[in-house]
Amino acid sequence: MRRYPQFSVSMCVYGGDDAQNFDAAINSVVNQTLKPAELVLTVDGPIPRSIEQVVLKYKEQLAASSVRFNVVYLEKNVGHGEARRICFDHCSYDLIALMDADDLSLPERFEKQINYFLENPGISVVGGYIHEFIGDEANCVGKRLVPSLDADIKRYMKKRCPMNQVTVMFRKSDVAAVGGYIDWYCEEDYYLWIRMALAGKQFGNVQENLVNVRVGEEMYQRRGGARYFKSEVKLQGFMLKNRMIGLPRYVLNVSQRLVLQVLMPNKLRGIVFQKFARS
């Protein structure tokens, strides 16, 4: 019988999250075929009573279970990137799975990822596919498929983020070795994978859907604006400076993002994102 290592799950919630969706997200974590040893939840600033009731529900439910529920309360809202970092620091185990407060992990997600680590001991990060849905899980409106092997992932990384963050499980020691989570507007995950790639860390993606991601009607349209574009340009500059990409790829990447994120009308951006950035 295979001996499985213990692992942590890292989640963050803030006052703007939906309590019912948050409840469903935690439920999808604690009802896995392979359960985590601990669930670390960072409460990012003040939350309404409805969300606090969900937290209290799982404190009571998990008190007698094998899953330790560690809740970290922050007085002020510090933002997603910083909340991730704080949550990371409180995880006890070297293997950490990420989870968002409104998405749904499939029941065998953690088992599949742990098996991947056991079969590929040199791997630092393992992710997988996501299916995006509106309202009901059966109403799938998009799929984000990512490369499976390390070489392909690093090649894809030169163009776009190669990991679906909500699906990721990684080695805490390897993430810490490159500085851990560092806040970068809307790009803290991509920035992390770039730094890990530069440090020679190995990546993998399970070629299956691991998480159903809840999206809104206008989600695709919102991925733009001057601030978003400036953040992307800065990240492309970081890759250029560190010779991950050359000048032609830098110019192409920035040009594509300028058109998509700044020049293109919101409605058209939504159509392009759904047709070409998703399956």
C-alpha positions as CSV (number, residue, x, y, z in Angstrom):
1,M,0.0,0.0,0.0
2,R,1.4,3.4,-1.0
3,R,2.4,5.7,1.8
4,Y,1.3,9.2,1.2
5,P,3.1,12.3,2.6
6,Q,1.1,14.8,4.7
7,F,0.4,18.2,3.1
8,S,-1.2,21.5,3.8
9,V,-3.9,23.4,1.9
10,S,-3.6,27.2,1.7
11,M,-6.8,29.3,1.3
12,C,-7.6,33.0,1.6
13,V,-11.0,34.7,2.1
14,Y,-12.0,38.4,2.3
15,G,-15.1,40.4,2.9
16,G,-16.2,40.5,-0.7
17,D,-16.4,36.7,-1.2
18,D,-19.7,35.0,-1.3
19,A,-20.4,32.9,1.8
20,Q,-22.2,30.1,0.1
21,N,-19.5,29.7,-2.5
22,F,-16.9,29.8,0.2
23,D,-18.7,27.1,2.1
24,A,-18.8,24.9,-1.1
25,A,-15.0,25.6,-1.7
26,I,-14.0,24.4,1.8
27,N,-16.4,21.4,1.4
28,S,-14.6,20.4,-1.8
29,V,-11.3,20.4,0.1
30,V,-12.3,18.4,3.2
31,N,-14.1,15.8,1.2
32,Q,-11.2,14.7,-1.0
33,T,-10.3,11.0,-1.5
34,L,-6.9,12.0,0.0
35,K,-7.4,14.5,2.8
36,P,-4.9,17.2,3.8
37,A,-3.3,17.1,7.2
38,E,-4.2,20.8,7.7
39,L,-6.2,23.6,6.1
40,V,-4.7,27.0,6.7
41,L,-7.1,29.9,6.1
42,T,-6.1,33.5,6.0
43,V,-9.0,35.9,6.7
44,D,-7.9,39.0,4.8
45,G,-9.4,41.8,6.9
46,P,-12.9,42.3,8.2
47,I,-15.6,39.8,7.0
48,P,-19.4,39.8,7.3
49,R,-21.2,37.5,9.7
50,S,-22.2,35.2,6.9
51,I,-18.6,34.3,6.1
52,E,-17.6,34.1,9.8
53,Q,-20.4,31.6,10.3
54,V,-18.9,29.4,7.6
55,V,-15.5,29.6,9.4
56,L,-17.1,28.7,12.7
57,K,-19.0,25.8,11.0
58,Y,-15.7,24.2,9.8
59,K,-13.9,24.9,13.1
60,E,-16.6,22.8,14.8
61,Q,-16.8,20.2,12.0
62,L,-13.1,19.6,11.7
63,A,-12.3,19.7,15.4
64,A,-12.7,15.9,15.7
65,S,-11.3,15.1,12.3
66,S,-7.8,14.3,10.9
67,V,-7.7,17.8,9.2
68,R,-6.4,20.5,11.4
69,F,-8.0,23.9,10.7
70,N,-5.7,26.8,11.3
71,V,-7.4,30.2,10.8
72,V,-5.2,33.4,10.6
73,Y,-7.1,36.6,11.1
74,L,-5.7,39.9,9.6
75,E,-6.9,43.2,11.0
76,K,-6.8,45.0,7.6
77,N,-7.3,43.8,4.1
78,V,-3.8,43.4,2.6
79,G,-4.7,42.1,-0.8
80,H,-4.5,38.7,-2.4
81,G,-0.7,38.4,-3.0
82,E,0.2,39.4,0.6
83,A,-2.5,37.2,2.1
84,R,-1.1,34.3,0.1
85,R,2.3,35.0,1.5
86,I,1.1,35.1,5.1
87,C,-0.9,31.9,4.6
88,F,2.2,30.2,3.1
89,D,4.3,31.1,6.2
90,H,1.7,29.4,8.4
91,C,1.6,26.1,6.5
92,S,3.3,23.3,8.5
93,Y,4.1,20.8,5.7
94,D,6.5,21.0,2.7
95,L,3.8,20.1,0.2
96,I,1.2,22.9,-0.1
97,A,-1.9,22.9,-2.3
98,L,-3.5,26.3,-3.2
99,M,-7.2,26.8,-3.2
100,D,-9.5,29.8,-3.8
101,A,-12.5,30.8,-1.8
102,D,-15.1,30.3,-4.5
103,D,-13.9,27.4,-6.7
104,L,-14.4,23.7,-6.4
105,S,-11.7,21.0,-6.3
106,L,-12.6,17.7,-7.9
107,P,-12.7,14.9,-5.3
108,E,-9.5,13.1,-6.5
109,R,-7.4,16.3,-7.1
110,F,-5.0,15.9,-4.2
111,E,-4.6,12.2,-4.6
112,K,-3.6,12.7,-8.3
113,Q,-1.2,15.4,-7.4
114,I,0.5,13.6,-4.5
115,N,0.9,10.5,-6.8
116,Y,2.5,12.8,-9.4
117,F,5.0,14.0,-6.8
118,L,5.7,10.4,-5.7
119,E,6.3,9.3,-9.3
120,N,8.4,12.4,-10.2
121,P,10.5,13.2,-7.1
122,G,12.4,16.0,-8.8
123,I,9.3,18.1,-9.4
124,S,8.7,21.3,-7.5
125,V,5.3,22.4,-8.8
126,V,2.3,20.4,-10.1
127,G,-0.9,21.9,-11.5
128,G,-3.6,20.8,-13.9
129,Y,-6.5,21.9,-16.1
130,I,-9.4,24.1,-15.0
131,H,-13.0,24.2,-16.2
132,E,-14.7,27.5,-15.9
133,F,-18.4,27.7,-15.2
134,I,-21.2,30.2,-14.6
135,G,-23.9,29.4,-12.0
136,D,-24.0,25.6,-12.1
137,E,-20.9,23.4,-12.5
138,A,-22.5,21.7,-15.5
139,N,-22.6,25.1,-17.3
140,C,-19.0,25.0,-18.5
141,V,-18.1,28.1,-20.5
142,G,-14.4,27.6,-20.9
143,K,-11.4,25.3,-20.3
144,R,-7.8,26.3,-19.7
145,L,-5.5,23.6,-20.8
146,V,-1.8,23.9,-20.0
147,P,1.3,22.0,-21.1
148,S,2.3,18.8,-19.2
149,L,6.1,18.5,-19.3
150,D,8.7,20.7,-17.7
151,A,10.3,21.7,-21.0
152,D,7.0,22.6,-22.7
153,I,5.9,24.5,-19.6
154,K,9.0,26.6,-19.6
155,R,8.7,27.2,-23.3
156,Y,5.0,28.3,-22.8
157,M,6.1,30.5,-19.9
158,K,7.8,32.8,-22.4
159,K,4.4,33.7,-23.8
160,R,1.9,33.2,-21.1
161,C,1.5,32.0,-17.5
162,P,1.8,28.1,-17.8
163,M,0.1,27.1,-14.5
164,N,-3.5,27.5,-13.3
165,Q,-2.8,28.9,-9.9
166,V,-5.9,27.5,-8.2
167,T,-4.8,23.9,-9.2
168,V,-1.2,24.2,-8.0
169,M,0.5,22.0,-5.3
170,F,4.2,22.9,-4.6
171,R,7.1,22.2,-2.4
172,K,7.3,24.9,0.2
173,S,11.1,24.6,0.5
174,D,11.5,25.2,-3.3
175,V,9.2,28.2,-3.2
176,A,11.0,29.6,-0.2
177,A,14.3,29.2,-1.9
178,V,13.4,31.8,-4.6
179,G,11.9,34.3,-2.1
180,G,8.4,32.9,-1.7
181,Y,5.3,34.8,-2.7
182,I,6.1,38.4,-3.6
183,D,3.3,40.8,-4.3
184,W,3.0,41.8,-8.0
185,Y,-0.3,43.4,-9.2
186,C,-2.4,40.5,-10.6
187,E,0.7,38.6,-11.5
188,E,2.2,37.2,-8.2
189,D,1.8,33.7,-9.4
190,Y,3.4,34.2,-12.8
191,Y,6.3,36.1,-11.2
192,L,6.8,33.1,-8.8
193,W,6.9,30.6,-11.6
194,I,9.4,32.7,-13.6
195,R,11.7,32.9,-10.6
196,M,11.5,29.2,-10.0
197,A,12.2,28.5,-13.6
198,L,15.3,30.7,-13.5
199,A,16.4,28.8,-10.4
200,G,16.1,25.5,-12.3
201,K,13.1,24.1,-10.5
202,Q,10.9,21.5,-12.3
203,F,7.3,21.8,-13.2
204,G,4.5,19.4,-14.2
205,N,0.8,19.6,-15.0
206,V,-1.7,16.7,-14.7
207,Q,-3.5,16.4,-18.0
208,E,-6.9,16.4,-16.3
209,N,-9.3,18.9,-14.9
210,L,-8.5,19.4,-11.2
211,V,-10.7,22.4,-10.3
212,N,-13.9,23.9,-11.5
213,V,-13.5,27.6,-11.4
214,R,-16.5,29.9,-10.9
215,V,-16.6,32.9,-13.2
216,G,-18.9,35.8,-13.7
217,E,-20.6,36.9,-16.9
218,E,-18.1,39.7,-17.5
219,M,-14.9,38.0,-16.2
220,Y,-13.2,37.9,-19.5
221,Q,-14.0,41.6,-20.2
222,R,-12.3,42.8,-17.0
223,R,-8.8,41.5,-17.9
224,G,-7.5,44.8,-19.0
225,G,-6.9,48.4,-18.2
226,A,-3.7,50.6,-17.9
227,R,-2.7,49.3,-14.5
228,Y,-3.0,45.7,-15.6
229,F,-1.0,46.4,-18.7
230,K,1.8,48.2,-16.8
231,S,2.1,45.3,-14.5
232,E,2.4,42.9,-17.5
233,V,5.0,45.1,-19.2
234,K,7.1,45.2,-16.0
235,L,7.0,41.4,-15.8
236,Q,8.0,41.1,-19.4
237,G,10.9,43.4,-18.7
238,F,11.9,41.2,-15.8
239,M,12.0,38.2,-18.1
240,L,14.0,40.2,-20.7
241,K,16.5,41.4,-18.1
242,N,17.0,37.8,-16.9
243,R,17.4,36.5,-20.5
244,M,14.4,34.3,-20.3
245,I,13.2,36.0,-23.5
246,G,14.9,38.0,-26.1
247,L,14.0,41.4,-27.5
248,P,11.8,40.2,-30.4
249,R,9.7,38.1,-28.0
250,Y,9.5,41.0,-25.5
251,V,8.2,43.3,-28.3
252,L,5.7,40.8,-29.5
253,N,4.4,40.0,-26.0
254,V,4.0,43.7,-25.1
255,S,2.4,44.5,-28.4
256,Q,-0.2,41.7,-28.0
257,R,-1.0,42.9,-24.5
258,L,-1.3,46.5,-25.5
259,V,-3.9,45.6,-28.1
260,L,-5.8,43.1,-25.8
261,Q,-5.7,45.0,-22.5
262,V,-5.7,48.7,-23.5
263,L,-6.8,49.4,-27.1
264,M,-9.5,46.7,-27.4
265,P,-13.0,47.5,-26.2
266,N,-14.2,45.5,-23.2
267,K,-16.9,43.6,-25.0
268,L,-14.5,42.6,-27.8
269,R,-11.8,41.6,-25.3
270,G,-14.3,39.3,-23.7
271,I,-15.0,37.5,-27.0
272,V,-11.3,37.3,-27.9
273,F,-10.3,35.9,-24.4
274,Q,-13.0,33.3,-24.5
275,K,-12.3,32.2,-28.1
276,F,-8.5,32.2,-28.1
277,A,-7.3,32.1,-24.5
278,R,-9.6,29.3,-23.6
279,S,-10.7,26.0,-25.2
